[in-house]
Amino acid sequence: MTRTLTIKTGSKTELIDITHDIEEVIQSEGVDDGVCVVFVPHTTAAVTINEHADPSVKTDIVMVLNKIVPWKEAYRHLEGNSPAHIKASIIGPSEIMVVEGGRLKLGTWQGVFFCEFDGPRTRRVHVRLV
């Protein structure tokens, strides 16, 4: 079964914690044990697992990605969003997680983040439970 989450982003680049949204899907489907695949079907967005206890981690990730892939560069892509495509490729479009006891089996400080690199936009995230 696949469910689609709708994410509304508010800025050009941001990380949004979607852990709770994914766990709501798991609970609503009554899955106790299995695998959860999260997939982002966009070329300028991604998904990652990282620390969600300290919000400065999100800020640091965005800061470093912006330094590694600056917005002002001699990019050839005509839409002007090449940095968003590159950042999405670096982070990646999917994550696979274990579901145990009706919850994601994440580390103590881990959360799942939708990564917006070309916002603000309305985005989709597919959640597949196996």
Backbone as CSV, one residue per row, in Angstrom:
resi,resn,N_x,N_y,N_z,CA_x,CA_y,CA_z,C_x,C_y,C_z
1,MET,0.831,-1.170,0.000,0.000,0.000,0.000,0.877,1.235,0.000
2,THR,0.494,2.187,-0.810,1.231,3.444,-0.896,0.302,4.595,-0.551
3,ARG,0.764,5.462,0.323,0.035,6.693,0.648,0.889,7.872,0.221
4,THR,0.245,8.938,-0.179,0.958,10.144,-0.600,0.689,11.268,0.385
5,LEU,1.779,11.844,0.891,1.692,13.013,1.762,1.854,14.259,0.899
6,THR,1.160,15.327,1.266,1.322,16.615,0.598,2.082,17.531,1.552
7,ILE,3.164,18.102,1.049,4.014,18.987,1.847,4.000,20.363,1.199
8,LYS,3.662,21.373,1.980,3.720,22.758,1.492,4.946,23.410,2.108
9,THR,5.869,23.822,1.246,7.089,24.439,1.743,6.956,25.952,1.710
10,GLY,7.747,26.622,2.554,7.597,28.060,2.692,8.781,28.887,2.239
11,SER,9.890,28.220,1.891,11.051,28.980,1.448,11.826,28.217,0.381
12,LYS,12.803,28.875,-0.194,13.573,28.290,-1.287,14.249,26.993,-0.855
13,THR,14.889,27.021,0.304,15.599,25.851,0.808,15.221,25.635,2.264
14,GLU,14.720,24.439,2.575,14.391,24.124,3.963,14.277,22.622,4.162
15,LEU,14.456,22.204,5.395,14.265,20.813,5.789,13.058,20.764,6.715
16,ILE,12.101,19.898,6.402,10.862,19.788,7.171,10.783,18.389,7.764
17,ASP,10.632,18.315,9.069,10.536,17.033,9.765,9.186,16.390,9.439
18,ILE,9.212,15.229,8.781,7.984,14.529,8.413,7.856,13.188,9.146
19,THR,8.652,12.990,10.184,8.639,11.741,10.944,7.243,11.418,11.453
20,HIS,6.618,12.383,12.082,5.280,12.173,12.658,4.264,11.813,11.568
21,ASP,4.350,12.477,10.431,3.430,12.197,9.317,3.573,10.759,8.832
22,ILE,4.801,10.292,8.738,5.044,8.913,8.293,4.521,7.928,9.339
23,GLU,4.760,8.215,10.609,4.279,7.314,11.656,2.753,7.288,11.724
24,GLU,2.105,8.404,11.379,0.635,8.408,11.304,0.145,7.463,10.208
25,VAL,0.861,7.418,9.082,0.510,6.487,8.006,0.655,5.053,8.496
26,ILE,1.755,4.767,9.167,2.002,3.418,9.689,0.886,3.003,10.641
27,GLN,0.526,3.885,11.556,-0.514,3.573,12.542,-1.885,3.446,11.889
28,SER,-2.193,4.320,10.938,-3.509,4.258,10.294,-3.668,2.996,9.453
29,GLU,-2.580,2.457,8.969,-2.626,1.232,8.170,-2.504,-0.020,9.033
30,GLY,-2.234,0.164,10.325,-2.148,-0.974,11.241,-0.952,-1.880,11.010
31,VAL,0.127,-1.328,10.497,1.337,-2.121,10.260,2.145,-2.191,11.554
32,ASP,2.407,-3.414,12.022,3.205,-3.594,13.238,4.687,-3.765,12.918
33,ASP,4.971,-4.606,11.932,6.360,-4.895,11.576,6.485,-4.951,10.061
34,GLY,7.579,-4.395,9.549,7.800,-4.420,8.115,8.854,-3.410,7.703
35,VAL,8.666,-2.902,6.492,9.602,-1.945,5.909,8.804,-0.754,5.389
36,CYS,9.373,0.422,5.573,8.758,1.653,5.082,9.713,2.299,4.082
37,VAL,9.211,2.516,2.882,9.985,3.202,1.856,9.368,4.583,1.676
38,VAL,10.205,5.612,1.749,9.758,6.984,1.525,10.444,7.475,0.256
39,PHE,9.634,7.951,-0.699,10.154,8.376,-1.999,9.614,9.758,-2.362
40,VAL,10.499,10.621,-2.811,10.156,11.973,-3.237,10.233,12.023,-4.769
41,PRO,9.087,12.226,-5.463,9.076,12.201,-6.926,9.336,13.568,-7.570
42,HIS,10.352,14.255,-7.073,10.681,15.582,-7.603,12.184,15.659,-7.856
43,THR,12.592,16.385,-8.877,14.021,16.490,-9.194,14.729,17.604,-8.431
44,THR,13.968,18.409,-7.703,14.590,19.487,-6.927,14.240,19.392,-5.444
45,ALA,13.933,18.187,-5.000,13.643,17.934,-3.586,14.201,16.557,-3.237
46,ALA,14.313,16.272,-1.937,14.913,15.012,-1.507,14.369,14.629,-0.139
47,VAL,14.883,13.518,0.391,14.526,13.079,1.734,15.783,12.537,2.409
48,THR,15.902,12.796,3.708,17.067,12.321,4.452,16.684,12.003,5.888
49,ILE,17.528,11.223,6.542,17.378,10.926,7.962,18.534,11.609,8.680
50,ASN,18.197,12.381,9.716,19.236,13.051,10.478,18.686,13.447,11.841
51,GLU,19.467,14.183,12.603,19.057,14.574,13.954,17.874,15.532,13.908
52,HIS,16.864,15.240,14.752,15.714,16.148,14.814,15.516,16.737,16.199
53,ALA,16.440,16.499,17.116,16.322,17.070,18.459,16.801,18.519,18.501
54,ASP,17.828,18.838,17.754,18.414,20.179,17.754,18.173,20.822,16.390
55,PRO,17.327,21.854,16.311,17.010,22.477,15.016,18.205,23.117,14.324
56,SER,19.284,23.371,15.055,20.457,23.981,14.414,21.119,23.012,13.429
57,VAL,20.882,21.715,13.583,21.440,20.748,12.623,20.861,21.003,11.234
58,LYS,19.535,21.220,11.147,18.907,21.539,9.852,19.532,22.797,9.254
59,THR,19.716,23.801,10.078,20.301,25.057,9.626,21.718,24.838,9.109
60,ASP,22.491,24.034,9.826,23.866,23.751,9.414,23.911,22.989,8.095
61,ILE,23.016,22.023,7.920,22.982,21.258,6.672,22.693,22.186,5.496
62,VAL,21.688,23.040,5.639,21.340,23.985,4.574,22.502,24.935,4.298
63,MET,23.144,25.434,5.356,24.267,26.369,5.202,25.398,25.730,4.389
64,VAL,25.756,24.498,4.732,26.870,23.850,4.040,26.494,23.480,2.598
65,LEU,25.273,22.990,2.389,24.846,22.698,1.016,24.885,23.958,0.150
66,ASN,24.485,25.097,0.718,24.517,26.352,-0.039,25.945,26.791,-0.352
67,LYS,26.900,26.442,0.524,28.309,26.754,0.248,28.872,25.821,-0.812
68,ILE,28.527,24.532,-0.715,29.033,23.545,-1.669,28.443,23.779,-3.058
69,VAL,27.157,24.121,-3.093,26.441,24.323,-4.362,25.814,25.721,-4.327
70,PRO,26.586,26.751,-4.681,26.073,28.120,-4.611,25.014,28.413,-5.684
71,TRP,24.133,29.362,-5.377,23.101,29.744,-6.341,23.685,30.533,-7.514
72,LYS,24.730,31.285,-7.256,25.361,32.088,-8.320,26.553,31.318,-8.879
73,GLU,26.382,30.801,-10.074,27.424,30.034,-10.749,27.076,30.041,-12.237
74,ALA,27.982,29.634,-13.075,27.759,29.638,-14.524,27.024,28.362,-14.957
75,TYR,25.866,28.112,-14.354,25.075,26.936,-14.704,24.459,27.111,-16.086
76,ARG,24.248,26.000,-16.792,23.695,26.051,-18.144,22.196,25.764,-18.197
77,HIS,21.651,25.180,-17.175,20.220,24.841,-17.152,19.399,26.124,-17.230
78,LEU,18.507,26.220,-18.193,17.805,27.463,-18.487,16.791,27.886,-17.425
79,GLU,16.271,26.937,-16.643,15.268,27.300,-15.637,15.866,28.060,-14.456
80,GLY,17.177,28.029,-14.301,17.819,28.766,-13.220,17.808,28.047,-11.883
81,ASN,17.476,26.765,-11.874,17.428,26.040,-10.611,18.395,24.847,-10.573
82,SER,19.481,24.948,-11.305,20.491,23.884,-11.290,20.974,23.541,-9.887
83,PRO,21.206,24.533,-9.013,21.649,24.176,-7.659,20.649,23.263,-6.944
84,ALA,19.366,23.470,-7.176,18.348,22.617,-6.548,18.449,21.189,-7.062
85,HIS,18.683,21.021,-8.356,18.844,19.688,-8.929,20.078,18.989,-8.346
86,ILE,21.161,19.723,-8.212,22.408,19.152,-7.698,22.249,18.759,-6.230
87,LYS,21.652,19.636,-5.417,21.439,19.323,-4.000,20.536,18.104,-3.832
88,ALA,19.494,18.014,-4.642,18.599,16.855,-4.569,19.341,15.571,-4.933
89,SER,20.248,15.652,-5.892,21.031,14.471,-6.262,21.997,14.068,-5.160
90,ILE,22.571,15.035,-4.481,23.496,14.743,-3.378,22.761,14.041,-2.239
91,ILE,21.595,14.548,-1.851,20.841,13.988,-0.717,20.122,12.705,-1.123
92,GLY,19.431,12.714,-2.241,18.762,11.516,-2.737,17.262,11.530,-2.568
93,PRO,16.552,10.744,-3.413,15.089,10.783,-3.444,14.376,9.808,-2.519
94,SER,15.117,8.923,-1.808,14.400,7.919,-1.014,15.167,7.486,0.223
95,GLU,14.400,6.912,1.157,14.946,6.307,2.375,14.152,5.037,2.646
96,ILE,14.823,4.033,3.172,14.184,2.779,3.570,14.401,2.612,5.066
97,MET,13.308,2.335,5.791,13.386,2.200,7.245,12.641,0.975,7.720
98,VAL,13.067,0.442,8.849,12.412,-0.694,9.481,11.238,-0.176,10.310
99,VAL,10.124,-0.914,10.265,8.975,-0.643,11.128,8.916,-1.779,12.134
100,GLU,8.884,-1.424,13.403,8.807,-2.431,14.462,7.882,-1.912,15.557
101,GLY,6.937,-2.742,15.946,5.991,-2.329,16.981,5.131,-1.161,16.566
102,GLY,4.860,-1.058,15.264,4.006,0.021,14.772,4.672,1.378,14.670
103,ARG,6.008,1.404,14.784,6.751,2.676,14.719,8.004,2.510,13.877
104,LEU,8.505,3.628,13.363,9.790,3.596,12.677,10.875,3.247,13.693
105,LYS,11.773,2.372,13.314,12.862,1.988,14.204,14.053,2.898,13.909
106,LEU,13.949,4.114,14.406,14.991,5.122,14.222,15.840,5.216,15.485
107,GLY,17.016,5.795,15.344,17.862,6.065,16.500,17.223,7.137,17.377
108,THR,17.706,7.254,18.586,17.147,8.185,19.575,16.976,9.592,19.030
109,TRP,17.944,10.088,18.302,17.910,11.478,17.848,17.499,11.630,16.392
110,GLN,17.167,10.525,15.725,16.890,10.589,14.294,15.451,10.978,13.960
111,GLY,15.325,11.689,12.863,14.033,12.017,12.285,14.153,11.976,10.772
112,VAL,13.017,11.973,10.095,12.983,11.938,8.636,12.628,13.343,8.151
113,PHE,13.418,13.841,7.226,13.242,15.210,6.750,12.983,15.261,5.248
114,PHE,11.939,16.006,4.869,11.733,16.373,3.481,12.649,17.562,3.216
115,CYS,13.389,17.527,2.137,14.357,18.583,1.810,13.886,19.352,0.579
116,GLU,13.537,20.596,0.782,13.109,21.480,-0.305,14.312,22.278,-0.785
117,PHE,14.547,22.274,-2.101,15.659,23.032,-2.655,15.239,24.014,-3.740
118,ASP,13.928,24.123,-4.019,13.458,25.009,-5.085,12.060,25.535,-4.754
119,GLY,11.887,25.946,-3.521,10.568,26.356,-3.065,10.350,27.849,-3.182
120,PRO,9.253,28.289,-2.601,8.207,27.477,-1.964,7.328,26.785,-3.004
121,ARG,6.895,25.588,-2.636,6.066,24.776,-3.529,5.161,23.851,-2.726
122,THR,4.251,23.211,-3.438,3.471,22.107,-2.876,4.079,20.837,-3.450
123,ARG,4.486,19.935,-2.563,5.224,18.732,-2.968,4.501,17.467,-2.527
124,ARG,4.934,16.355,-3.089,4.395,15.048,-2.709,5.513,14.171,-2.158
125,VAL,5.134,13.321,-1.215,6.039,12.311,-0.666,5.259,11.013,-0.631
126,HIS,5.769,9.982,-1.288,5.107,8.685,-1.303,5.654,7.830,-0.165
127,VAL,4.755,7.209,0.588,5.112,6.325,1.684,4.579,4.945,1.339
128,ARG,5.479,3.981,1.208,5.089,2.598,0.865,5.439,1.693,2.036
129,LEU,4.444,0.940,2.500,4.644,-0.005,3.605,4.624,-1.420,3.050
130,VAL,5.623,-2.196,3.440,5.744,-3.580,2.989,5.783,-4.468,4.216
